[in-house]
Amino acid sequence: MVLKISVTILTKNAEKNLEKTLESVKNFSDIIILDNGSTDNTLAIAERYPHVRIFKSSFIGFGPLHNLASSYALYDWIFSIDSDEVLSEALFDEITALQLEEKLVYSCPRKNFYQGRHVKGCGWGTDRVVRLFNRHFFSFSQDQVHEKVMAPRISMVNLKKPLLHTPYHSVSDFLRKMQLYSDLFAEQSHRKSSPLIALGHGFMAFFKSYILKKGLFDGYAGFLISAYNGHTAFYKYLKLYEKQR
């Protein structure tokens, strides 16, 4: 049976994870890679898979990139997966059993890992993302970062089986993402900022992640993720302050 669903994946220097991602979706007949300037072995890995079609683009923001990837798809149904995610076999089976309805979107839970540990605190344990939708009725927001599929809650169907997500492998990965996300936030935000506001957001982000969302029960991983959340919030607003001066 040919699944009339196109898989879309954004990539940039994704060699650490991409093979596992592509292995997990290899039973789909149309897989779109939209690459954003990889300089590692990302494209060489992608070229080994027969159903993968590779396209390239400069960075235009994550939301616009997702929509551009959808425009290259052979099918109207889009399954969007990140290059650091793996489609579990159970979720694949759940998707193949669906009777898809055009005016509904489908979300799935996401299990998040750091260095092999399933992290349940810091907000990572309650993660749910919309990834399956019909492009004629739905699309991603135009946000530069923290983009999402725009759909009313009443249109959402919650699937039960998970995506498996490993967003970071080391402290260096956290630092690289913090730099990128804080830059994008400062570019698109119109909020007021000051050093004091930045400090307040940084402290609250750490406190919320480590205490309120129980990151302290995840040991070193929970502390690292909470510290990252705090530092990212701090530098987002500090960069915004410098932009507004």
C-alpha positions as CSV (number, residue, x, y, z in Angstrom):
1,M,0.0,0.0,0.0
2,V,1.3,3.4,-1.0
3,L,0.8,6.0,1.8
4,K,-0.4,9.2,0.1
5,I,1.5,11.3,2.7
6,S,4.6,13.3,2.0
7,V,7.2,13.6,4.7
8,T,9.0,17.0,5.0
9,I,12.3,17.5,6.9
10,L,14.3,20.7,7.3
11,T,18.0,20.1,7.7
12,K,21.3,21.9,8.4
13,N,24.3,19.9,9.6
14,A,22.1,17.1,10.8
15,E,24.5,14.2,10.3
16,K,24.3,13.1,14.0
17,N,20.6,12.2,13.8
18,L,19.5,12.1,10.1
19,E,20.1,8.5,9.4
20,K,17.9,7.3,12.3
21,T,15.2,9.8,11.2
22,L,15.2,8.6,7.6
23,E,15.2,5.0,8.6
24,S,12.1,5.6,10.6
25,V,10.2,7.1,7.6
26,K,11.6,5.0,4.8
27,N,8.3,3.3,4.2
28,F,6.8,6.6,3.0
29,S,7.1,7.0,-0.8
30,D,7.8,10.8,-0.8
31,I,10.3,12.3,1.5
32,I,11.3,16.0,1.1
33,I,14.6,17.3,2.5
34,L,14.9,21.1,2.4
35,D,18.5,21.9,3.3
36,N,19.6,25.2,4.8
37,G,23.3,25.2,4.0
38,S,24.7,22.0,5.4
39,T,28.5,21.7,5.4
40,D,28.7,18.2,7.0
41,N,27.6,14.8,5.6
42,T,23.8,15.6,5.8
43,L,23.2,15.5,2.0
44,A,25.4,12.5,1.5
45,I,23.3,10.6,4.0
46,A,20.0,11.8,2.4
47,E,21.2,10.7,-1.0
48,R,21.4,7.1,0.1
49,Y,17.6,6.8,0.4
50,P,15.6,6.2,-2.8
51,H,12.4,8.0,-1.9
52,V,14.2,11.2,-0.7
53,R,14.1,14.4,-2.9
54,I,16.5,17.1,-1.9
55,F,15.9,20.8,-2.2
56,K,17.9,23.8,-1.0
57,S,17.1,27.2,0.4
58,S,18.7,30.0,2.3
59,F,17.4,30.6,5.8
60,I,14.1,32.5,5.6
61,G,12.8,31.6,9.0
62,F,11.6,28.2,10.3
63,G,7.9,28.8,9.6
64,P,8.4,29.9,5.9
65,L,10.9,27.0,5.4
66,H,8.3,24.5,6.6
67,N,5.7,25.9,4.2
68,L,8.3,25.9,1.3
69,A,9.0,22.2,2.0
70,S,5.3,21.5,1.9
71,S,5.0,23.1,-1.5
72,Y,7.4,20.6,-3.0
73,A,5.4,17.6,-1.8
74,L,3.8,15.1,-4.2
75,Y,0.8,14.6,-1.9
76,D,-1.5,17.1,-0.1
77,W,-1.1,15.3,3.2
78,I,2.1,16.4,5.0
79,F,3.9,14.7,7.8
80,S,6.5,17.1,9.2
81,I,9.3,15.6,11.2
82,D,12.4,17.3,12.5
83,S,15.9,16.0,11.6
84,D,16.5,15.2,15.3
85,E,13.3,13.1,15.7
86,V,12.5,9.4,15.0
87,L,9.1,8.1,14.1
88,S,8.4,5.2,16.4
89,E,7.1,2.0,14.9
90,A,3.9,2.3,17.0
91,L,3.2,5.8,15.7
92,F,3.8,4.7,12.1
93,D,1.2,1.9,12.6
94,E,-1.2,4.4,14.2
95,I,-0.9,6.8,11.2
96,T,-1.3,4.0,8.6
97,A,-4.6,2.9,10.4
98,L,-6.1,6.5,10.2
99,Q,-9.0,7.5,8.1
100,L,-7.7,10.9,7.4
101,E,-10.1,13.9,7.3
102,E,-9.0,17.0,5.4
103,K,-10.2,19.5,7.9
104,L,-8.5,17.9,10.9
105,V,-4.9,18.0,12.0
106,Y,-3.2,15.3,14.0
107,S,-0.9,15.8,16.9
108,C,1.4,13.3,18.6
109,P,3.2,13.1,22.0
110,R,6.9,13.6,21.9
111,K,9.4,11.8,24.2
112,N,12.5,13.9,24.7
113,F,15.9,12.5,25.5
114,Y,19.3,13.8,26.5
115,Q,22.3,11.5,26.3
116,G,20.0,8.5,26.3
117,R,17.9,9.6,29.3
118,H,14.1,10.2,28.9
119,V,13.6,13.7,30.4
120,K,10.2,14.1,32.0
121,G,10.6,17.4,33.8
122,C,11.4,20.9,32.4
123,G,8.2,20.7,30.4
124,W,9.7,18.0,28.2
125,G,7.4,15.3,29.6
126,T,4.2,16.9,28.4
127,D,5.3,17.8,24.9
128,R,2.8,17.4,22.1
129,V,3.2,18.6,18.5
130,V,1.0,18.9,15.4
131,R,2.7,17.1,12.6
132,L,0.1,15.6,10.2
133,F,-2.1,18.0,8.2
134,N,-3.5,18.7,4.8
135,R,-1.7,21.6,3.1
136,H,-4.8,22.8,1.4
137,F,-6.4,23.6,4.7
138,F,-3.5,24.2,7.1
139,S,0.0,25.5,7.1
140,F,2.8,26.6,9.5
141,S,2.8,30.1,11.0
142,Q,5.3,32.6,9.5
143,D,7.3,32.8,12.7
144,Q,11.1,32.9,12.4
145,V,11.3,30.5,15.4
146,H,8.8,28.6,17.6
147,E,6.7,28.1,14.5
148,K,3.6,25.9,14.6
149,V,0.8,24.5,12.5
150,M,-2.0,27.0,12.6
151,A,-5.2,25.2,13.6
152,P,-8.1,25.7,16.0
153,R,-8.2,23.3,18.9
154,I,-11.5,21.8,17.8
155,S,-9.7,20.6,14.6
156,M,-7.1,18.6,16.5
157,V,-7.0,14.9,16.9
158,N,-4.6,13.6,19.5
159,L,-2.7,10.5,18.5
160,K,-1.4,8.2,21.3
161,K,2.0,6.9,20.1
162,P,5.1,9.0,20.3
163,L,7.8,10.7,18.3
164,L,11.3,10.2,19.8
165,H,13.2,13.4,20.1
166,T,16.9,14.0,20.8
167,P,17.4,17.8,20.4
168,Y,20.8,18.0,22.1
169,H,23.8,15.8,22.5
170,S,26.1,18.1,24.4
171,V,26.5,21.5,26.1
172,S,27.8,22.8,22.8
173,D,24.5,22.0,21.1
174,F,22.7,24.0,23.7
175,L,25.0,27.0,23.2
176,R,24.6,26.9,19.4
177,K,20.8,26.8,19.6
178,M,20.7,29.5,22.3
179,Q,22.7,31.8,20.0
180,L,20.4,31.1,17.0
181,Y,17.1,31.4,18.9
182,S,18.0,34.5,20.8
183,D,19.0,36.2,17.6
184,L,15.7,35.2,15.9
185,F,13.6,36.4,18.9
186,A,15.3,39.8,18.9
187,E,14.7,40.2,15.2
188,Q,10.9,39.4,15.3
189,S,9.8,40.6,18.7
190,H,8.2,44.0,19.4
191,R,8.1,43.7,23.2
192,K,9.7,46.2,25.5
193,S,13.0,45.2,27.1
194,S,15.7,46.4,29.5
195,P,18.5,44.7,31.4
196,L,16.2,44.3,34.4
197,I,13.5,42.8,32.2
198,A,16.0,40.4,30.8
199,L,17.2,39.4,34.2
200,G,13.6,38.8,35.4
201,H,12.8,36.7,32.4
202,G,16.0,34.7,32.8
203,F,15.4,34.0,36.5
204,M,11.7,33.1,35.9
205,A,12.5,30.7,33.0
206,F,15.0,28.8,35.2
207,F,12.7,28.7,38.2
208,K,9.7,27.6,36.1
209,S,11.7,24.8,34.4
210,Y,13.7,23.6,37.4
211,I,11.1,24.0,40.2
212,L,7.6,24.3,38.8
213,K,8.1,21.9,36.0
214,K,10.2,19.5,38.2
215,G,13.4,19.6,36.3
216,L,15.3,19.0,39.6
217,F,14.1,15.3,39.5
218,D,15.9,14.8,36.2
219,G,19.4,15.2,37.8
220,Y,22.1,16.7,35.7
221,A,19.9,16.8,32.5
222,G,17.2,18.7,34.3
223,F,19.6,21.3,35.7
224,L,21.3,21.7,32.3
225,I,18.0,22.2,30.5
226,S,16.7,24.6,33.1
227,A,19.9,26.6,33.0
228,Y,19.7,26.7,29.2
229,N,16.1,27.9,29.4
230,G,17.1,30.7,31.8
231,H,20.1,31.8,29.8
232,T,18.2,31.8,26.5
233,A,15.4,34.0,28.0
234,F,18.0,36.3,29.5
235,Y,20.0,36.8,26.2
236,K,16.8,37.0,24.1
237,Y,15.7,40.1,26.0
238,L,19.2,41.5,26.3
239,K,19.6,41.3,22.5
240,L,16.2,42.8,22.1
241,Y,17.2,45.7,24.4
242,E,20.4,46.4,22.4
243,K,18.3,46.3,19.1
244,Q,15.9,48.9,20.6
245,R,18.5,51.3,21.8
